[in-house]
């Protein structure tokens, strides 16, 4: 007998919603946009966080990266001088490299020099960066080869004019492929290409993860680079030529164990402070950046979830408002049902069914809209979005709970009406 009563109350509730289609649609809009905003905002936030973490991981989570930085006072002194040629000496030193590689927790140490130059192949040219480094750079910097090989110890010792180029440089200079064995020119120096790197997204450049396109880098042995380019880097700024003396632009330390990274950072900082009287270097620790990114993502999720929860709260208030209005409009109907033997729980169930159905329908529409928005953002804006199953489940569950919570008060108010007073209501 009970299932028949429940079925009858369900039919009455759904008929009432159907007779007020427009009002019902307007009622659920708050829930629709609330659920959609939860899913969409969390998906966009997850995508942004994922891309940031991937860029950090490319730097190597087991690495400590030290980079030369021109001190601010160097720039000020440069602008105050009226010389056509001046030399600014700063940055990492060979003595730094020798001291740092002796730290017990350091498994590998790689030194790097960089020069920005135009790279030529026949009539084609591209602006790129000459990266002079050691054979172990490929593994330490987490690079992958698309074809060919990286230079080895023999190439390094013999100071051979061999090079490995990035994917972007290869595509621009060699549109038809077959890069290995070809030759590129930088100033008066020619290099035989022995390998091509796989394409990489923009990598971090500083403590704030600045963009740096490594796809246009050309990698040569450090021994070759030093013999051909020396220690000077020439820069032309505002008509004046500045010569910068930088022994090393970067030192990468690969740490053997994760638990040794933080203590090693302290040792590295202490050694560098002994060798440098001015802040002409920066420390970059990808592992710490990863942890900060994860913490930022959690805070971001809380903020976005709170904003979306407010939208759902507004939608719940809208449902309660409409249900209270519906109770007032159907006061006489409630009186008739009570006088014919309907119990309080029947009235509660009738109105609760309406509220839950509205919120659930709004939740379903919101889920569909929430799945569509990230797809559109990815397609038109090119941003990566990641929809998590838990965000869909959570938002839909909250929408159903909104129907129960905000529909219960109007339903109980309808059930508590005096049948005689309800019959007399006009």
N, C-alpha and C positions, 0 to 999 in steps of 0.2 A: 504493500500500500504506500509506503514511504517514497519509493522511486517515482510512482505516479504523481504524487504531490510535488516532488522536486521538479519533475518534467513539466508539470503544469505551470509552476511558478517561473520556470525558465522561459517558457513560451510567452507568458504575460510580459515579462521584462523585455524580451527581445522585440515583441510587437510594439511596445511603447517606444523603444529606440527607433524602430523602423518608421513609425508615424511621424517622428521628429528628426528626419534625416539631416537637414541642414544644421539644426541646432546641435545635434550629436556630433557632426563633423567639426563644427567650430569648437565644440567642447574639447575634443581630443587633440586639437592643434598644439596646445601647450606640451602635452606628453610626446607628440610626434617630434617636435623640434628639440625637446629635452633629450630624448633617447638618441636622436640623430646626432646631436651635438656631442654627446658623450662618446659615441663610437668614432665620429669623424675627428674630433679634436685629439682623442687618444691615439688614433691611427696616424695622424700627422705628427704628433709629438714622438711617437715610437719611431717613425721613419727618420725624423731629423736626428734623434738620439742615435739610431743605428748608424747613420752615415757618419756622424761625428766620431763614434767609437771605432768605426772601420778605418777612418783616416788616422786615428791615433795608433791603432794596432799596426798599421803599415810602417810606423816608425820603429816598431819592435817593442813589445811589452817587457822584454828582458834587457833592454838597452838603456844606457845613460848617454845622452847626447850633449856635448859641449860645443858651443858655437861662438865664433868671434863676433863682437859687436862694437861698432864705433862709439866711443863714449860721447855724451852730449857736448862736453867742453871742446872736443876735437872739432865739431861742426862750428861752434862759436868762434874758435880761433881761426878757422879757415875763412869764415865770412869777414873777419876783421882785418885780414891781411890783403895787401894789394900786390901780391907776387904772382908772376905768371907760372911759376913752378914751385911746388912745395911738397914735402914728404910727410905723411902722417903714419906713424908706426903704432900699431895696436894689435890686439888679438892674441890668439894662442901661439905658443912657442914649441919648438921641437923638444925643449927640456920638459915642458908639460907632458908631452906624449910619453917620453921615456920614464918619467916619474909615475904617471898614471897606470901604465901597463904593468908596473911592478906590484900593484895592489893585489893581494892574494885572491880576492873574490872575483877579479876580472879574468874572464876566460879568453877574451879576444879584445884587442884594441886596434882600431883602424883610423888612419889619418887621411884627411881630405883637403884638397885645395880647389877653389872654384874661380873661373874666369868667364865673363860674359863676352862672347864673340859671335860674329857672323860665320856660319858654316856653309861651305859651298860644295856643290857637285855639278860640274859643267856650268851651265848658265843658271841653275837653280840655287837659291840661297835661303837660309832660314836663321833667324836669331835664336841662339841657344846658349847653353852653358857648358863649358869644358870642365868636367869633373876629373881631377887628377887624384887617383886613390890607389889602394892596394888590392890584390886579388881576392882577399877575404871580404871585400865590401859587398859582393853579391849576396852572400849568405847573411851577413850582419845586418844589412839594410832591407832584408826580406824581398829582394827583387827576384823576378822570374824571367827566364829566357824564352823568347818565342822561337828563335832559330839561332844556330851557330853556338858559340861558346864565349865565356868571359876570359879575359887575359889571365895567364897563369904566372907562376914564379919565374919561369924561364923568360917570358916576355918582359917581366918586371926587371930582372937582373940585366938583361941585354938592352934595356931602354928602347924596345922596339916601337915603331910607329904604327901600333895597332889600336883599334877603337871598337867600342860597343856603343850602339846608338839606341835612343829611346824610340818608342813606337810612333810618336807624333812626328819626330824628325825623319824617320824612315818613310812614313807615308807622304811627307812633303817633298823630300829629295828624290825618292825612288817610288813614284806612283805605280810602277809596273812590277815591283817586288825585286827579287834576286839581289838583296842587299849584300850578303856575305861575299867577300872578294872584290867588291867595288871600292872606290877610293873617294874620300872627301878631303876638302882643303880648308884649313884655318890659317889665315894670313899666308905665310910662305911655307907652311908645314902640311904635308900630306899624310893621311892615315888610311891604312887598309882596314876595312870593316870585317870583323870576325864574328860578330853576333848582334842580335837585335833583341831588345827587352820586350816583355809583354806590356800591354797598356796598363797604366795605373791612373787612378783618380787623383785629384789634387791632394798633395800631401801637406802636412803641417810645416810651417816655417819657423814659428817662434812659440813663446809660451802661450799665446792666444790662438795657436793653430792657424797661422796665416796661410793663404793659398800659394802654392808653388808647383808649377807644372813641370814635373820631372820627365815628362814624355819627350821633351826637346833637349834632354841632356846628352852629351857625348862623353863617354868614359874612356880615359886613357891611363896607362900606368903613371903613378906619381913620379917615378924616376924620370920618365920621359917628359912629363909636364914641367918639372923643376928645371931640367936641362934646357928646355925650349922657352919657357916663360919667366923663369927666375922667381924672385920673391916679390916683385913689384906688380901692382895693378894700377893701370892708368885710367883716370876718369876725367871727362871734360864736363865741367859744370859752370854755367854762366860765363862762358868764354875763357875760363881759367882751367888749366890742366893740373889735376891733382894726382900725385903718385902716392899710393898707399902701400906700405910695407907690411905684409901679413904673411907670417911663416906658414900658419895652418888656419884654414877657415872653419874646420870642424874636426872633432875627435869623437868617435863612437866607441863606447865601451860596452861589450856584451858580458853580462853577469851570469855566472854559472847557476845560481839558485835564486828563486824569487825572494826568499826571506833575507837575502844579503843585499838587496837593492837599496833599501833605505839606509842601512849603515854605511854602505859604500858611497852614497851621495854625500854624507858627512865628511868622509875621508877625502873625496874628490874636492869638495869645497875648501877644506883646510889646505890641501896641497896648492890649489890655484891661488888662494889668498897669499901664500908665501911667495909666489912667483910674480904676482901682479899687484901694482900699487894703485891701479885705477880699475873701475868696473868695465873692462873691455871684453867680457865674455858673458854667456848665459848658459844656465843648466836647464836641460829639458828632460824630464823623467816621464815617459809615456805611461808607465804603470800608475803613477799618481794622477795623471790626467784621466786615465780610464776610471779610476775610483771617483774622481770628482765628477766626471760625466755621468756615472751611474747614480751618484747622489743628486745631481742636478735633475736627472730624468725622473727620479722619485718625487722630488719637489714639484717638478713640472706636471706630473700626473696628478698630484694632490690638488694643485691649483686648477687644472683643467677639469678634474672631477668635481671640484667644489662649484665651479661656474655652471657646469652641466646639471649638478644636483639642484641648484637654484632654479634652473629652467623646469626641472621635473616638479619641484615644489610649487612653482607657479601653475603648472599644468594640473597638479592635484587640487589646488585651491579653486581652479576653474571648474573642475569636476564637482567638487563639493558645492560650489555656488549654484551650478545648474541643477544638481540633485535636490538641493533645498527648494529651488524654484519649482521643480517638478513635484515635490511633496505638497507644496502649497496649491498648485494647480489641480492635483488629483486628490484633494482632501475628501471630497464627496465619494470618489471611487473607493478610497480606503475605508470610509464609513460603511459603504454597502458591502464590501468584502468581509469586514468584521462582523456585521450583522447577520451575514449568511454563514458564519461559522469559521471564518479564517482566523488562525491564531496569530499571535504576535510574531512568532518565528517565520510564518509565511510572508508577512509584510516585510520583515527584515530581509529575508532571502530575496524577495522580488526586487527591492531597490538595490540591494547589494550586488545582485546579478547585473543590473544595469550599469552600476559604477565600475565593476570589475571588467565587464565586457568592453566598455568604452576605453578604459585604460589599457587593456590587453590589445585591443584593436589598434589603439594609438601606438603601443609599443611595437607591434608587428610592422606597421607602416614606417615607424621611426627606424627600425632595424634595417629595412630595405633602403631607406633614404640614407642612413648612416653608412651602409656598404657602398652606395653609389657615389657619395661625395668624395671619399678618398680616391676612388677609381678616376673620377673626373679631374681631381687635383693632380694625380700622377700623369694623366694623359695631356692636359693642357699646360700645366705649370712645370712638368718635368721633375717634380719633387717625389721622393720615395715615401710611400706610406705603408704602414704595416698594421693590419687589423688583427687584433688578438681575440681569440675565442672568449676569453674571460671578460673582455669589455662588452661583447655582445650579450653574453649571458647575464652579466651584472646589470646592464642597463635595462634589459627586458624584465628581469626579476624585480628591479626597483619600480618599473612602470606598473607591473601587476600588483605590487605591494601598495603603490599609491592608490589604486582603485579600492583596495580593502580598507586602508587607513582613512582615506578621505570620503569613502562611501558609507562607512559604518555609522557615523553620526547622523546623516540624513535618514538612513534606514531605521535606526533606533528611534529617531524623532517621529517618523511616520508610524512606527509600531506602537508608540506610547500615546497616540491620539485617543481621545475618548470617542467611542463609536457614535454616541448620540449627538455630540457636538459636531462631529465630522459630517453626519447626515444633514444637519441643519446649515452647514456651510454653503454659501452661495458663490 
